[in-house]
Amino acid sequence: QGQLVESGGGSVQPGGSLRLSCAASGRTFNSYGMGWFRQAPGKEREFVAGITWSGGTAYYADSVKGRFTISRDNAKNTLYVQMNSLKPEDTAVYYCAASPQSRVGFSASSYRDEAKYEYWGQGTQVTVSS
């Protein structure tokens, strides 16, 4: 059984930065596509960013493009998202997720599909407020 555990959340002022980590355990996720999703209060969970198994291709929601950078270190079995120029509307619980690369494939629309993901973390809170 695999597990994903997010960390790095917290409170930050608008314009600030945070780096979230997602540590995988119980199995290797080197052959998995991975993604970050978020859920703001009163809203549905939404796609933030995704990355292929090798880290060679990344996908981003329009709302975070140019501000967030997703990356992974397969040697450490860890997924990251660097979040810069944070805005109050980025406030949410952030979740990491993993899908076998054979299932999620290599299309942006597939990475946006929550149903493609097999493993989910418990989430970490990010609050952007002055």
Steps between C-alpha positions, in 0.01 A plus 500: 500500500629841410466814703538867416565760770501873427695759698612859473168674528448805716402865505665756277436858392394582145801499273678245714622151420458148630637164394281198554640149513328165454691205639407162363546178692397137489588465134702677236313758296766530232262363238211722607382831368432734789297808562405775741139594560343751737166562664396839629220539758163452338649403164568180314847356486692623197811406308812706565791327326611159374826336400592188308695211652836627379432864579543578134157657449296719732146629475350800679164655563474840335451662841848396620700496177815710533476506880513132599760242403447127547798267525591158630802314634452132424808405702327646805152386397384859552285745307525878540321815400670836535238771537606861442308827484226350709157659497211482747311289246771233532374429852394136510584154620756358260505130414752291312390199298656221296385304200671220310655662195324245282165630630556875505694503177650817358211737439422811703131414516579163652710652777205725586273199549484404869362158408834412342681513835542194716672645808422818691663676791312648796569859401684800640348841566630808320368837613588821319393805693624838609 
